[in-house]
Amino acid sequence: MRPTAPLRAQPAPTRDPAWQGRLFWTVALAVLLWPLAVATEFRPWVLLEPDNLKVTGQFLGSFWPLAHDAEFLAMVARETWRTVAMATAGVTLALGVAIPLTVLNTRVLSISALSGRMARGPFWVRQGIRWLLIVLRSIPELVWALVFVRVVGLGPTAGVLAIALTYGGMLGKVYGEILESGDAHPTETLLRNGGSRLQAFAYGLLPANAAELTSYTVYRWECAIRSSVVLGFVGAGGLGQQLDNSMKMFEGGEVATMLLVFMALVALADRVSAWLRKALG
Amino acid sequence: MSTPQPTAPKPQAANPPYRLPPRLFNARCAACWFTLGIVVLVVASFWSLDLQWAAFFSREALGSMGRFVGEFFPPDTSPEFLRKVAVGAWETLAMSALGTGLAAVAGLALALPASRLHEGDAARARSLTRLLLNALRSIPELVWAALLLISAGLGPFAGTLALALHTTGVLGRLFAEAIENAPPGPGTALRTHGVDNGRVFLYATLPQVLPQLMSYTLYRWENNIRAAAVLGVVGAGGLGQLLAFHMGLFQMNKTATVLGAMLLMVAVVDAGSHAARRWLTR
């Protein structure tokens, strides 16, 4: 073994020792960002052009005073309730889509899979349901709403259907994951001892996972409230539609009131859902 | 009248006595109130919405639905339209990437005042900044886009800004939590040597939380690609604008192509992020 070289005190570096790497990554990032900025017509100075500044200033200036006459507030209250109702009805129907599909889809409830491989028929049924769920949830609810507005006309029906289909897909997927991630032993025992699949579901799987399933459903309800506002923009009624109308009329005061109401609604739903999920444990 | 026999033991039941099940409704039963509340909410929702099921499930509506779906086929696959769709898809992708990037920078800038950097930090701006972040976060991208159209005009720029604003709220909050939860050791070591706050953040806190910040940002980017695809419905560029445009003109073949492109993009992003996560957690 050679003796190690004596430690020599090195002078502290006067500049950043990693400057080469930093410079390289900064330049690389700029080169990468350039085409993106071109594609998105990213021209921030447009915001500062005198014409635009004037329009923006007028619009923002009309935010105050907030619109607060009784008739308008009553309308806002009605539309807020409609938004919540659309979300609730949509999630209820989504449960109607998701629960049967989940029961059909769950691997743990397969009798043929108890002994080795799942039989071919049930395997393809499950695969088909999985694809159906993927299609349902990968079309955004806004697109579903656009389609349904064409078919059933303007109004909350289109929004409720859109939420029902998209959220049905999401709930079905996550319910399946929750049910399959838990302990499969009780369910298997029930099935092996001659319980029917529904019995095994109701007495084996459901009690073990009920809290988690409910908590996820409550979380999705909160998301549905947010998205039902957005659905109003394509004509599905509720707060979003009124917001869109007021924006098009440049009624700043009404826009500001409704934005505040909307923020309060989202905060309230957030609070309620957090509280419920905590209570569920 | 027989005299009571106090010494006699209580007669035992042949079987252990059955206990009555708990009463179905008990005023202290939280679950009952919970269920009752939900049932009332659901019934009130359906009752107040005047949903037109009759119109939806009538033979007429089903027929028009069938025709509507039938018109989608065959999708328009002429080269010039496909090129247009490809440009729209690229625009969507660019909107989401640039919006997320801007949001990451702005989120980090806002996360600093929104977090308590060390124990004993007064963090005066903390609650105010958090309020701002919550406000940014609680307004959806689409509403931001509709608002920004007024000052930024139609086109992808408004969409990019809308994504950036909403995502700033989300990322700022997540970043602040990450910074507050970073292990305090290295920062304390530097601080006891008299290093100022900025350098403590750059050389002690940031390197520790950087991987977490990156993964939050990538996750939001994935979400934003999906959001960017529909932002155009209000006129903010990308695939959504093509969709709204052609659907408005009842050009169903072109609509079908745009929808297909949207689905394809979401599927590719899903598969990519799945693969990336598998690769990272290997």
Chai-1 contact restraints between the chains, C-beta under 6 A:
chainA,res_idxA,chainB,res_idxB,connection_type,confidence,min_distance_angstrom,max_distance_angstrom,comment,restraint_id
A,L36,B,A94,contact,1.0,0.0,6.0,A-B,restraint_1
A,L36,B,A97,contact,1.0,0.0,6.0,A-B,restraint_2
A,L36,B,L98,contact,1.0,0.0,6.0,A-B,restraint_3
A,A39,B,W90,contact,1.0,0.0,6.0,A-B,restraint_4
A,A39,B,E91,contact,1.0,0.0,6.0,A-B,restraint_5
A,A39,B,A94,contact,1.0,0.0,6.0,A-B,restraint_6
A,T40,B,A94,contact,1.0,0.0,6.0,A-B,restraint_7
A,T40,B,M95,contact,1.0,0.0,6.0,A-B,restraint_8
A,T40,B,L98,contact,1.0,0.0,6.0,A-B,restraint_9
A,T40,B,P156,contact,1.0,0.0,6.0,A-B,restraint_10
A,T40,B,T160,contact,1.0,0.0,6.0,A-B,restraint_11
A,E41,B,G155,contact,1.0,0.0,6.0,A-B,restraint_12
A,E41,B,P156,contact,1.0,0.0,6.0,A-B,restraint_13
A,E41,B,F157,contact,1.0,0.0,6.0,A-B,restraint_14
A,F42,B,F157,contact,1.0,0.0,6.0,A-B,restraint_15
A,L47,B,S151,contact,1.0,0.0,6.0,A-B,restraint_16
A,N52,B,S151,contact,1.0,0.0,6.0,A-B,restraint_17
A,T56,B,S151,contact,1.0,0.0,6.0,A-B,restraint_18
A,F59,B,I150,contact,1.0,0.0,6.0,A-B,restraint_19
A,A85,B,S45,contact,1.0,0.0,6.0,A-B,restraint_20
A,A85,B,S48,contact,1.0,0.0,6.0,A-B,restraint_21
A,A85,B,L49,contact,1.0,0.0,6.0,A-B,restraint_22
A,T88,B,L41,contact,1.0,0.0,6.0,A-B,restraint_23
A,T88,B,V42,contact,1.0,0.0,6.0,A-B,restraint_24
A,T88,B,S45,contact,1.0,0.0,6.0,A-B,restraint_25
A,A89,B,S45,contact,1.0,0.0,6.0,A-B,restraint_26
A,A89,B,F46,contact,1.0,0.0,6.0,A-B,restraint_27
A,A89,B,L49,contact,1.0,0.0,6.0,A-B,restraint_28
A,T92,B,V42,contact,1.0,0.0,6.0,A-B,restraint_29
A,S138,B,L263,contact,1.0,0.0,6.0,A-B,restraint_30
A,S138,B,V266,contact,1.0,0.0,6.0,A-B,restraint_31
A,P140,B,V230,contact,1.0,0.0,6.0,A-B,restraint_32
A,L142,B,V230,contact,1.0,0.0,6.0,A-B,restraint_33
A,L142,B,V233,contact,1.0,0.0,6.0,A-B,restraint_34
A,V151,B,M65,contact,1.0,0.0,6.0,A-B,restraint_35
A,V152,B,Q52,contact,1.0,0.0,6.0,A-B,restraint_36
A,V152,B,A55,contact,1.0,0.0,6.0,A-B,restraint_37
A,V152,B,F56,contact,1.0,0.0,6.0,A-B,restraint_38
A,P156,B,L49,contact,1.0,0.0,6.0,A-B,restraint_39
A,T157,B,L51,contact,1.0,0.0,6.0,A-B,restraint_40
A,T157,B,Q52,contact,1.0,0.0,6.0,A-B,restraint_41
A,R226,B,P140,contact,1.0,0.0,6.0,A-B,restraint_42
A,V230,B,P140,contact,1.0,0.0,6.0,A-B,restraint_43
A,V230,B,L142,contact,1.0,0.0,6.0,A-B,restraint_44
A,M247,B,A146,contact,1.0,0.0,6.0,A-B,restraint_45
A,M263,B,S138,contact,1.0,0.0,6.0,A-B,restraint_46
A,V266,B,S138,contact,1.0,0.0,6.0,A-B,restraint_47
